[in-house]
Amino acid sequence: MSDKIREIQEREWPTEGTELRRESAVYPRSPLGEQVEGLPTGRDVEWEPLVDYRRNGVSETTIHGAVAWAVGGEILHSFGGNVLCYGRSMMKPVMLKVFAKELEPVTDWEQRAIAVASHNGSAEHVAAAQSLLPEAEWGLMQTPLDVPQVQFGRQVRRPRRWYNNSSGQHAAILRGCRLKGYNRAGYTLPHHEWFAEYLELIRRDLGSDWEPRRIARDGDGFPTLAMTVGELAQVYSGLVRRKDEDWIFEAMTRHPDLVGGFNRLDSTILKAGKGKIIAKEGADGLLGMAIEHPEFPDGLGVVIKIAHGWNPRATWYVARGILGTLGFALRNPYQLFKQKAFLVPGVVPEDRLPLLEKIPTWDDWDPDRDKWMFEWDRYAPERGI
């Protein structure tokens, strides 16, 4: 028996559950959170209100977050602090560039679109994702089990890997690894060969010496990088400048409903952009937009981050306002008996405020139902005439 094994066997382990957890690296050390130098938490940043919902003039809900506009390597506008967050699925269009050259001759446009998707798990999404791999290789998939995102009705399906919103990405990366001659074992790990290539793609926009402050395991199993909202916007600006170097931009605009799905924000923006915008949602409140616009020949990247996490309705209003000031007509979200939404001016640069004021957050068929259209006190017995 080796000395190391003997030391482990003779070690005195904590007997209480809480103490055992605190001694283990697989648990946080404090329920109050740890303060790590150089890693500001959501408590430390200057979130700003982006949208508030008002009932007869009184704010009932206020959505905080951050917005960044970038052109080339420069931040054009920042509001809500340059928040540190993870790029999550918003970075799929960049991640798949690692395999763009190898996948181009062996995929069609639908397969390319599903490769960068965070889809709803509908039948068309699953079919497109499955078509990327021969059935004999489906067992290599390490996508977490999931169920479709149901828009209407109730969920009756069992969890399956193909229903996961990232199944197309997993299938495409597995196929890409085979085409590159990479070992597909451990393809989701941060020390795999393709991940080093991905980091180099990020450095094209952020500098050759850029390093992520943290690398975490995303919900789909892949590594995700800690980046500021401004850095994310810079990378999305690069997607515009390099739109013709591969098929990523065109695939997303050709098949917007494969990228997200019915009534999804990114799919709807892709349609509204008419080939000039790619948009991608990311988990926990992210939206990235790469915008081709004559005023910004170096490419405009805009990123929205919602402080409390996923809120597509609030993000939708902010995106509609931003895109409206750039000449794109994104519809309002469907009316869902919510109080009226109002944008905070800081979501756009100051010179675009006059344009923002002309973009209503409601529709003609959606009147204000949160108040009575008469002077109630005129008819109250103790006050009336």
Secondary structure as GFF3:
##gff-version 3
##sequence-region A 1 385
A	DSSP	alpha_helix	3	10	.	.	.	ID=ss1
A	DSSP	alpha_helix	17	22	.	.	.	ID=ss2
A	DSSP	beta_strand	48	55	.	.	.	ID=ss3
A	DSSP	beta_strand	58	71	.	.	.	ID=ss4
A	DSSP	beta_strand	74	79	.	.	.	ID=ss5
A	DSSP	beta_strand	84	86	.	.	.	ID=ss6
A	DSSP	three_ten_helix	88	91	.	.	.	ID=ss7
A	DSSP	alpha_helix	92	95	.	.	.	ID=ss8
A	DSSP	three_ten_helix	96	99	.	.	.	ID=ss9
A	DSSP	alpha_helix	100	103	.	.	.	ID=ss10
A	DSSP	three_ten_helix	104	106	.	.	.	ID=ss11
A	DSSP	alpha_helix	109	115	.	.	.	ID=ss12
A	DSSP	alpha_helix	123	130	.	.	.	ID=ss13
A	DSSP	three_ten_helix	135	140	.	.	.	ID=ss14
A	DSSP	three_ten_helix	161	163	.	.	.	ID=ss15
A	DSSP	alpha_helix	167	180	.	.	.	ID=ss16
A	DSSP	alpha_helix	193	206	.	.	.	ID=ss17
A	DSSP	beta_strand	215	217	.	.	.	ID=ss18
A	DSSP	beta_strand	223	228	.	.	.	ID=ss19
A	DSSP	alpha_helix	229	241	.	.	.	ID=ss20
A	DSSP	alpha_helix	248	254	.	.	.	ID=ss21
A	DSSP	alpha_helix	256	259	.	.	.	ID=ss22
A	DSSP	alpha_helix	265	273	.	.	.	ID=ss23
A	DSSP	beta_strand	277	282	.	.	.	ID=ss24
A	DSSP	beta_strand	286	293	.	.	.	ID=ss25
A	DSSP	beta_strand	296	306	.	.	.	ID=ss26
A	DSSP	alpha_helix	312	324	.	.	.	ID=ss27
A	DSSP	beta_strand	340	343	.	.	.	ID=ss28
A	DSSP	three_ten_helix	345	347	.	.	.	ID=ss29
A	DSSP	three_ten_helix	350	352	.	.	.	ID=ss30
A	DSSP	alpha_helix	353	356	.	.	.	ID=ss31
A	DSSP	three_ten_helix	376	378	.	.	.	ID=ss32
###
